Amino acid sequence: MKILRISASDTIDIRHQMLRDGRSREEAIFPHDEDDQTFHLGGFIEGKLVSVASFYFENHPDLVDEYQYRLRGMATLPEFQHQGLSSALLKMAFPIIKQNLCSLLWCNARTSAMGFYQNVGFEKIGEEFDIPTVGPHVLMFKKI
Ligand SMILES: CC(C)(COP(=O)(O)OP(=O)(O)OC[C@H]1O[C@@H](n2cnc3c(N)ncnc32)[C@H](O)[C@@H]1OP(=O)(O)O)[C@@H](O)C(=O)NCCC(=O)NCCS
């Protein structure tokens, strides 16, 4: 397994397949993907990109930390799941976020992935809510 910085455009195929299946490819392009403070990580197995995650300098209105990062577009191709790839991407991201003087990472987690986020140290806050066309979510955060 190898973890590398990748470009926003590298993330789109896996995002589209895993997070916006059946919808247009454009819906897998997220706002601020190309911002200077945004970074994208990819997990590679035998040279093939199989896992992606993106990190945005963005505060959540319900969280008080002064500077925060947001995690979006976390996905691992089905045949490569449960091998520690997403956890490895997050572990690589934490020091980069800290270097940017941010102490908190948050995400709107799909309820189906809550177990994963809890495993890597995220806590749930607030009630479940629905994101139209995507499904039930919950706000989760991790102090880093
Ligand atoms: C959630 C997801 C990103 C996890 O990726 P992954 O590369 O399989 O994650 P890891 O292998 O690093 O898993 C880390 C831990 O979480 C557990 N885990 C993984 N997916 C889980 C899930 N859906 N529910 C509960 N636990 C999960 C693993 O067993 C592992 O724990 P362990 O090492 O103690 O056994 C992956 O299942 C996925 O792409 N799902 C579909 C897209 C999605 O829902 N993304 C999240 C959007 S908010």
The ligand as a MOL file (V3000), in Angstrom:
LIG
                    3D

  0  0  0     0  0            999 V3000
M  V30 BEGIN CTAB
M  V30 COUNTS 48 50 0 0 0
M  V30 BEGIN ATOM
M  V30 1 C -16.3090 3.5940 4.7510 0
M  V30 2 C -15.1280 3.2260 3.8410 0
M  V30 3 C -14.5680 4.5250 3.2220 0
M  V30 4 C -14.0430 2.5460 4.6770 0
M  V30 5 O -12.9150 2.3010 3.8500 0
M  V30 6 P -11.8730 1.1040 4.1480 0
M  V30 7 O -10.6620 1.3670 3.3050 0
M  V30 8 O -12.5540 -0.1910 4.0050 0
M  V30 9 O -11.5630 1.3830 5.6810 0
M  V30 10 P -10.4820 0.6460 6.6120 0
M  V30 11 O -10.1010 -0.6580 6.0350 0
M  V30 12 O -9.4170 1.6280 6.9270 0
M  V30 13 O -11.3810 0.4180 7.9050 0
M  V30 14 C -11.0110 0.8590 9.1690 0
M  V30 15 C -11.8440 0.2130 10.1840 0
M  V30 16 O -13.2330 0.4660 10.0550 0
M  V30 17 C -13.9680 -0.7930 9.8610 0
M  V30 18 N -14.9550 -0.5060 8.8710 0
M  V30 19 C -14.7340 -0.2550 7.5700 0
M  V30 20 N -15.9020 0.0430 6.9620 0
M  V30 21 C -16.8700 -0.0060 7.9240 0
M  V30 22 C -18.2720 0.2040 7.9210 0
M  V30 23 N -18.9290 0.5520 6.7940 0
M  V30 24 N -18.9440 0.0720 9.0840 0
M  V30 25 C -18.2690 -0.2860 10.2120 0
M  V30 26 N -16.9510 -0.4840 10.2780 0
M  V30 27 C -16.2500 -0.3540 9.1420 0
M  V30 28 C -12.9300 -1.7970 9.4380 0
M  V30 29 O -13.2890 -3.0720 9.8410 0
M  V30 30 C -11.6840 -1.2670 10.1260 0
M  V30 31 O -11.5910 -1.6640 11.4500 0
M  V30 32 P -10.5050 -2.7130 11.9110 0
M  V30 33 O -9.2430 -2.3600 11.1740 0
M  V30 34 O -10.4110 -2.4990 13.3890 0
M  V30 35 O -11.0850 -4.0250 11.4890 0
M  V30 36 C -15.5640 2.2200 2.7260 0
M  V30 37 O -16.3320 1.1990 3.3220 0
M  V30 38 C -16.3520 2.8420 1.5880 0
M  V30 39 O -15.7860 3.3160 0.5860 0
M  V30 40 N -17.7030 2.8380 1.7000 0
M  V30 41 C -18.5670 3.3600 0.6390 0
M  V30 42 C -18.4500 4.8710 0.4870 0
M  V30 43 C -18.7760 5.5740 1.7860 0
M  V30 44 O -19.8070 5.3370 2.4080 0
M  V30 45 N -17.8950 6.5280 2.1650 0
M  V30 46 C -18.0860 7.3180 3.3620 0
M  V30 47 C -18.8950 8.5130 3.0270 0
M  V30 48 S -19.2880 9.4840 4.4700 0
M  V30 END ATOM
M  V30 BEGIN BOND
M  V30 1 1 1 2
M  V30 2 1 2 3
M  V30 3 1 2 4
M  V30 4 1 2 36
M  V30 5 1 4 5
M  V30 6 1 5 6
M  V30 7 2 6 7
M  V30 8 1 6 8
M  V30 9 1 6 9
M  V30 10 1 9 10
M  V30 11 2 10 11
M  V30 12 1 10 12
M  V30 13 1 10 13
M  V30 14 1 13 14
M  V30 15 1 14 15
M  V30 16 1 15 16
M  V30 17 1 15 30
M  V30 18 1 16 17
M  V30 19 1 17 18
M  V30 20 1 17 28
M  V30 21 1 18 19
M  V30 22 1 18 27
M  V30 23 2 19 20
M  V30 24 1 20 21
M  V30 25 1 21 22
M  V30 26 2 21 27
M  V30 27 1 22 23
M  V30 28 2 22 24
M  V30 29 1 24 25
M  V30 30 2 25 26
M  V30 31 1 26 27
M  V30 32 1 28 29
M  V30 33 1 28 30
M  V30 34 1 30 31
M  V30 35 1 31 32
M  V30 36 2 32 33
M  V30 37 1 32 34
M  V30 38 1 32 35
M  V30 39 1 36 37
M  V30 40 1 36 38
M  V30 41 2 38 39
M  V30 42 1 38 40
M  V30 43 1 40 41
M  V30 44 1 41 42
M  V30 45 1 42 43
M  V30 46 2 43 44
M  V30 47 1 43 45
M  V30 48 1 45 46
M  V30 49 1 46 47
M  V30 50 1 47 48
M  V30 END BOND
M  V30 END CTAB
M  END
